[in-house]
Amino acid sequence: MSAALPRVPHARRAAVAEACPVTALGLTDGESFRVLSADGEACVITPAGLLDMPSLTRLFGNDTGWMRRNFPRELVVVTERAGGGRRVPVGIDVRAVALHLAHACVDAEEARLAIAPRRKPSRWLRLLGWLLGRFCAVEGLAR
């Protein structure tokens, strides 16, 4: 494999991967992600499904606690005091959860390809590019 995959910086990526109740298995030929859900069921989820909160909730066994603790969506509340603003968690950052799972699946696929390097990585690179493009479009970032 000659080209390195693009990475979105995330400070807690390594620490979060240890405790994730969903196990990444890799990618399918049909440009979807293979995961083992929190309930132990093998699932195939599309990139659009990764960005869908009901799909993620089912994947995590209807328990959103892990997502809330590790990927909170925060709101900055401005106080009347000088220099005042504090972050208050108001939900789950679905895009961050999706990127975490996508990176874990790509890492699992890279490990599998290292054992049997017969497949071309072009499909899963397009898949990750599509997901990153959606993330950049929502965040208003330039590609």
N, C-alpha and C positions, 0 to 999 in steps of 0.2 A: 504494500500500500504506500503510494508515494506522497499523496497530498494529505495534510493534516485537516481534520474536521474543524469547522468554525465553532468556537465556543462562546457562549454568552457568560460573562463573568457572574459568578454567584459565590459569595463568601462562604456559605455553609453547605456547599455541594457535597463534600466528602463526609461531613458529619451527618447529614440528612440521609445519605444513601445507606448507612448502617441500620437505621431504625425504620426504614420504610416497610410498611406491611404488604406492599405490592412488590412482587419479584419480577424484574425484567428478564424476558427470555430471548429477545432479539426482534428481528423484523421478518415479515413475510415477503414473498415475491410480488404480491399484489399491493405493495406500498402501504402496509398497515403494521401496527405494533403488536407483538406477542407478549403477553404478561400473564403472571399467575396472580389471581386476585387474592385479597385478604382472606377470602373464604376457601382458598385452595383450588379454585376452578381455573383452568386454562382458558384465557380469553384472547380474542383478536379485536383490537380497537383501532379505528381509523383516526387520522389526524384531527378531523372535525370532532370526533368523539372525545378526544383528549381535552378539547376546549369547551366541552359541554358539562356543566355542573352535575346534572342527574346521572350521566354516564360515569363520571368520576366517583360520585357518591356510591353507586352500585359496585364499582371496582374496589373501593375501600371498605366494602361490607357494611354500608350505611352508617359508618362511623366517620364523621368529619373532624374528629379531635386531632388526629395527626396532622391533617392539612392546616387546621387553624393554628396549631402550635408552631409548625415549621414554615408556613407560607402565609402569614397574615396579610390582609389588605389593610393598610393603615390610613387613617385620616389625621391630618394635622389640625389640631384645635388651637386657635390663637387666643391667648388670654390677654387681659387688659394690662398686665404688668409688662415692663420693658423687656425685650428679648424673650418674650413668652410665646412658646408654641410647644405643644407636646403631641406625641404620636399616640393615637388611640386605635386599637384594632377594631375594625368594623366588619370583617368578613374574611373570605379566603381569596388569595390571589391565584385565580384559576390558571392564568398564563404561566406563572412560575411553577405550579404543580405540573402542568403539561410539559414544560421545558425540562423539568427534572426527570420525568418519566421517559421523555424522548431521548435525552442524553444517556440514561441508564440502558435503554433498549439498544441504542447505537453502540455503546460500550460492550454490551453482551454480544452483539452481532460481530463486532471487531474481534472479540475473543474467539468466537466460533470460526470466523474466517481465518484466523491465525492457525487453527487446527486443519481446516480444509479450505484452502484458498482457491477454489474453483469458480466462485461466483464473482461477477463484476459488481463493484459497489455503487454504480451509477444510480440505481433506483433508490436506494436508501439515502444517498446524498441529496437527490431531488426531494425526497420526503422531508428530510431535516431542513432543507432550504425553504420548502413551502411553509413549514411550521415557523421557522425563524422569520420569514417574510410576513406572516400573519402577526407575529409578535411585534415586529418593527412597525407595521402599519398601524396597529392599535396604539403603540407607544409614541408614534410620530417621529421615529428615528429614521435616519437615512440608512440605506442598505450599504 
